[in-house]
Structures are given as C-alpha cells and as structure tokens.
Amino acid sequence: MALDIIGLGEPLIEFNQDPSRTGEPIYRLGHGGDTSNVTIAATRQGARTGYITALGADSFGDSFITLWQREEVDASRVLRDPVAHTGIYFVSHGPKGHVFTYMRAGSAASRLKPESLPLDYISGAKFLHVSGISQAISAVASDTVFAAVRHARTKGVKVSYDTNLRLKLWPLDRARAITHATVPLCDVLLPSLEDAEALTGLTDADAIADFYLKLGAPLVALKLGPEGALVATAAERRRIAGHPVKVVDATGAGDTFDGSFLAVLATGRDPFEAARYANAAAALSTQGYGAVTPIPRREQVLALLNTSGSARS
C-alpha cells in the first residue's frame, strides 16, 4: 500500500483533567504523542498514513492499536516490546493554560533501535514525519530518527520535522545541537514560534525564518498560534492569518496543523494553500479537550474555510 505520510515517534496514553469538575481532579483517558497525533490529523484530512513505533505489551498498547485501526492509520509495522511499557502523560488545566506531566522514562518507543526500522516501509511513502521529542526521549531514539531520515533521503522520500521542544527531556544546548543538525536534512520544517525563539535566540518571525532557511531547510512553516503562520521559502514568504475561535484546550493544535499541512502538500498543492487549510484545522482542534478527539475532519475544515471565504473547491 502506497502511503502519503508515515510518522515515527512515541505515542502516549493521555489523562486529561476535566476542569468542569470541582474537588479532586478527574482525568479523562485519551491518546496523544505528537507524531501519532500528526498521522491521525492527516488521515482525517484524507491522507493515507502509517506509523512506526514500539508499544508495550500492555493494555495501553492494545488501546493504541485499536485507535489506529479505527482511524485507518496503518500500524502493520508497529512493534510490541514485552519488557517495556507504553508511555503516559497527564494534562492539567489552570490559569496559565495546560501543564504536562510525563511518565515515559524507559518506554517501549524510547528503546526503538535503528536496526528495528522497517526501511522498505519508509521507502514507499511521500513524507516521513519526525520530531524533536522523538529525538529527546533517549539517545538510541535520536539515533533511530537520524537513521530513518537518512534512509528516507536516499529513497527520495521527503522529510518533515517539527522541532517540538521539551526542555524537561533535554537541556537547551543539546536540543539546539540536535535540532540544528536535523534541519538541513529535512524538506519541511514546522517549528512553533515559542520553540524557535528558544532554539535560535531570535524573537522576530522573519528573522527566525531566515535563520532556518540559511541552515538548510527548503520550506519553513513557522506556527504563530492565534496569529496563524509564516510560510517561507528562498523565493517567497507569506503570513497566513489564523482563525479567531474560543479556545477550550490547545493540546495537540500544533500537531493538527502539521498533519493537515502535510496532507495538503501530499496532494501536490502549494505550501501557502496548505497553511491556510492547516490554520483552520488547528483552530478547530482547540475547541474540545484532549489531543485526538477534537481533531477535525476535512468537511469541518472546509466549512470553516467557506465561512471565512478561504476555501478552494
């Protein structure tokens, strides 16, 4: 089966706090993990996707297999580790937004080795999507990402990369070194403004785009949150406006942008059109709780774009 997008990384079982409850916090069980979210978002926009990871031989791992089957994400090459667990994270909500707490040390995904990669599977995709989180969870996981990326490049598979900085996983100097080494190997770079400011030391969006273009990324889509996105190539750049919505929970909004952006690129459309579409999808994803459940489907995104006059038939 020919796939548009294959994600590689660490899926995480999600426990998301229900802020409507008073007293002791109540957490809703769901699914997360940035690259898994990206593949699901892409699938809901009509792309054909697959996923590469390792799960624990536990009920949480079973839950992910069920999720991907339901979402039509191909999981035929997902490994099960009999001695490691599936990762978990908690999302708490407060006055300053959402806060993440992780239980992922030693997870099955963090133990995935380069020699376990299904190289033939990667070779058949249009895009391989990886992230800084996939590199930060362990040294061997970082090696595995680099091995996958280098193989993809030899086979003409485009590489998509979200820096997705998590300073609880690694120190800033190491994050900078690894991400800066990865950027020249990618075809599509998808950082958030917050991450890019920390990684580059710059605060101006255009300066950040210039930095990454000079580092070697052919296409930079800098996510600006409610302000939309700045899309830049060596030849052209445009700011694509966001969509004002009442935000309930921003968990996974950046992942929704990534998956939606790649789904449009995979159809052969230009990155500016992809960003318009992805902005709308990301905005809709903030109107519900959790990383996966609120990810919109294509018809919902088109409805919002039609309302704003930005849709393409």
C-alpha positions in Angstrom: 0.0 0.0 0.0 1.4 3.4 -1.0 1.3 5.9 1.8 1.3 9.7 1.8 2.7 10.2 5.3 4.5 7.9 7.8 5.0 9.1 11.3 7.9 7.9 13.6 7.9 8.6 17.3 6.4 7.9 20.7 2.7 7.5 21.3 1.5 8.4 24.8 -1.7 7.5 26.7 -3.3 10.7 27.8 -5.1 11.5 31.0 -6.6 15.0 30.5 -8.1 16.8 33.5 -11.8 17.7 33.4 -11.8 21.3 34.5 -15.6 21.3 34.9 -15.3 19.1 38.0 -14.7 20.6 41.4 -12.8 19.0 44.3 -10.4 16.2 43.5 -9.3 16.3 39.8 -10.9 13.8 37.4 -8.9 12.8 34.3 -10.3 11.6 31.0 -8.4 8.8 29.3 -7.3 9.5 25.7 -4.4 9.2 23.3 -1.5 11.5 22.5 2.0 11.7 21.3 2.9 14.3 18.8 3.8 12.3 15.7 0.8 9.9 16.3 -1.4 13.0 16.5 0.0 14.2 13.2 -0.7 11.0 11.4 -4.3 10.9 12.7 -4.8 14.6 11.7 -3.5 13.8 8.3 -5.8 10.8 7.9 -8.8 12.8 8.9 -8.0 15.2 6.0 -7.9 12.3 3.5 -4.3 11.3 3.5 -3.1 7.7 3.6 -0.9 7.3 6.6 1.2 4.8 8.6 3.1 4.8 11.9 6.3 3.4 13.2 6.9 2.9 16.9 7.2 0.3 19.6 4.5 -0.2 22.2 4.4 -2.1 25.5 2.7 -5.5 25.5 0.1 -3.9 27.8 -3.5 -2.8 27.7 -2.4 0.8 26.8 -0.5 -0.5 23.8 -3.6 -2.5 22.8 -5.6 0.7 23.0 -3.3 2.4 20.5 -3.7 -0.4 18.1 -7.4 -0.1 18.3 -7.2 3.6 17.9 -5.1 3.4 14.7 -7.4 0.8 13.3 -10.4 2.9 13.9 -8.7 6.0 12.4 -7.4 4.0 9.4 -3.7 4.7 10.2 -1.7 1.7 9.1 0.0 0.1 12.1 1.2 -3.1 10.4 4.9 -2.3 11.3 4.4 -1.3 14.9 6.5 -3.4 17.3 5.4 -4.7 20.7 8.0 -4.8 23.5 7.4 -7.5 26.1 9.5 -5.9 28.8 8.8 -2.1 28.4 5.7 -0.1 29.0 3.7 2.3 26.8 4.3 5.9 27.8 1.8 8.0 29.7 1.2 11.7 30.3 -1.2 13.9 32.2 -2.7 17.3 31.2 -3.7 19.7 34.0 -5.5 22.9 33.3 -5.0 26.2 35.2 -5.0 30.0 34.9 -1.8 29.9 32.8 -3.1 27.2 30.4 -2.3 23.5 30.2 0.5 21.8 32.0 2.0 18.4 31.0 3.3 15.7 33.4 5.0 12.7 31.8 5.7 9.1 32.8 7.7 8.0 29.8 11.2 7.0 31.0 12.1 3.6 29.6 9.0 3.4 27.4 8.9 0.9 24.6 9.2 3.7 22.0 12.3 5.2 23.7 14.0 1.8 23.2 13.4 1.5 19.5 16.7 0.9 17.7 17.9 1.9 14.2 18.2 -1.8 13.2 14.5 -2.3 14.0 13.3 0.3 11.4 11.2 -1.1 8.6 13.3 0.6 5.8 11.2 -0.9 3.0 8.1 0.6 4.6 9.7 4.1 4.8 10.8 3.9 1.2 7.3 3.7 -0.1 6.0 7.0 1.5 5.8 10.5 0.1 6.7 12.0 3.5 8.4 10.8 6.7 7.4 12.9 9.7 9.6 13.1 12.8 10.0 15.5 15.8 12.4 16.8 18.4 10.5 14.9 21.0 11.3 11.6 19.2 15.0 12.6 19.4 14.9 13.7 23.1 13.4 10.7 24.7 16.6 8.7 24.6 20.0 8.6 22.8 19.0 5.4 20.9 15.7 7.0 19.9 17.7 10.0 18.5 19.9 7.6 16.6 16.8 5.9 15.2 15.3 9.2 14.0 18.6 10.1 12.2 18.8 6.6 10.6 15.2 6.9 9.4 15.7 10.4 8.0 18.9 9.5 6.2 17.3 6.4 4.6 14.3 8.5 3.5 16.5 10.9 1.8 18.3 8.2 -0.2 14.9 7.0 -1.4 13.5 10.3 -2.4 11.1 10.4 0.5 10.6 14.0 1.7 11.3 14.6 5.4 9.0 16.7 7.6 10.3 17.9 11.0 8.7 19.6 14.0 11.3 20.8 16.5 8.7 20.4 19.3 11.0 21.5 22.1 10.5 19.9 25.5 13.1 21.1 28.0 12.1 18.6 30.6 13.5 15.9 28.3 16.9 17.5 27.5 18.9 20.7 28.1 18.7 23.6 25.7 22.3 23.3 24.4 21.8 19.6 23.5 18.4 20.4 21.9 19.9 23.2 19.8 22.8 20.9 18.7 20.5 18.0 17.7 17.8 20.1 16.0 20.2 22.3 14.2 21.9 19.1 12.8 18.5 17.8 11.7 17.2 20.9 9.9 19.5 20.6 6.9 18.2 17.0 6.4 14.6 17.9 6.2 12.4 19.2 3.4 9.6 20.7 5.5 10.3 22.4 8.9 7.4 23.0 11.2 8.5 24.8 14.4 6.3 26.9 16.7 7.3 30.5 17.4 7.9 29.7 21.1 10.2 26.8 20.3 12.0 28.7 17.6 12.7 31.6 19.9 14.3 29.3 22.5 16.3 27.3 19.9 17.5 30.3 17.8 17.7 33.1 20.4 15.7 35.2 18.0 12.3 36.8 18.5 11.3 38.2 15.1 9.4 35.7 13.0 11.0 36.7 9.7 14.5 36.5 11.3 13.7 33.0 12.5 12.5 32.0 9.0 15.8 33.4 7.6 17.8 31.5 10.2 16.3 28.2 9.3 16.4 28.8 5.5 20.1 29.6 5.8 20.6 26.5 8.0 19.3 24.4 5.0 15.5 23.9 5.3 13.9 24.5 1.9 10.5 25.2 3.4 9.7 26.7 6.8 6.2 26.9 8.2 6.5 28.9 11.4 3.4 28.4 13.6 2.3 31.6 15.2 -0.6 30.4 17.3 -3.7 32.5 17.0 -1.8 34.8 14.6 -1.6 32.0 12.0 1.6 31.0 10.3 4.6 32.4 8.4 5.5 30.3 5.4 8.8 30.9 3.8 11.0 29.5 1.0 14.1 31.0 -0.5 11.9 32.6 -3.2 8.8 33.7 -1.4 7.2 34.2 2.0 3.7 35.0 3.2 2.0 35.4 6.5 -1.2 33.4 6.6 -3.8 34.7 9.0 -5.3 32.5 11.7 -8.9 32.0 12.6 -10.3 33.5 15.8 -12.1 30.9 17.9 -13.0 30.4 21.6 -10.1 28.2 22.8 -11.0 25.4 25.2 -7.8 23.3 25.1 -4.8 23.9 22.8 -3.4 20.4 23.4 -2.4 19.0 20.0 -3.2 22.1 18.0 0.4 22.2 16.6 0.2 18.6 15.7 -3.1 19.1 13.9 -1.5 21.9 11.9 1.4 19.6 10.9 -0.8 16.7 9.8 -3.2 19.0 7.9 -0.3 20.9 6.3 1.3 17.7 5.1 -2.0 16.2 3.9 -2.4 19.2 1.6 1.2 19.1 0.4 0.9 15.4 -0.4 -1.8 16.3 -2.9 0.6 18.5 -4.8 -0.7 21.9 -3.7 1.5 24.8 -2.7 2.6 25.4 0.9 0.6 28.7 1.2 -2.6 26.9 0.4 -1.6 24.1 2.8 -1.0 26.7 5.6 -4.5 28.3 5.1 -6.0 24.9 5.4 -3.9 23.9 8.4 -4.6 27.1 10.2 -8.3 26.3 10.1 -7.8 22.8 11.2 -5.6 23.8 14.1 -8.2 26.4 15.2 -11.0 23.9 15.2 -8.9 21.4 17.2 -8.7 23.9 20.2 -12.5 23.7 20.7 -12.5 20.4 22.6 -10.4 18.6 25.2 -7.6 16.2 24.5 -5.1 15.8 21.7 -7.1 13.4 19.4 -10.8 13.8 19.9 -11.1 17.4 18.8 -9.0 17.0 15.6 -11.5 18.0 12.8 -12.3 16.1 9.7 -12.0 17.5 6.2 -15.6 18.6 5.9 -15.4 20.6 9.1 -12.3 22.4 7.9 -13.8 23.2 4.6 -16.9 24.5 6.3 -14.8 26.9 8.3 -12.9 28.0 5.2 -16.1 28.5 3.3 -17.4 30.7 6.1 -14.2 32.8 6.0 -14.1 32.9 2.2 -10.8 31.0 2.1 -11.8 27.6 0.7 -10.7 26.1 -2.5 -13.1 23.8 -4.3 
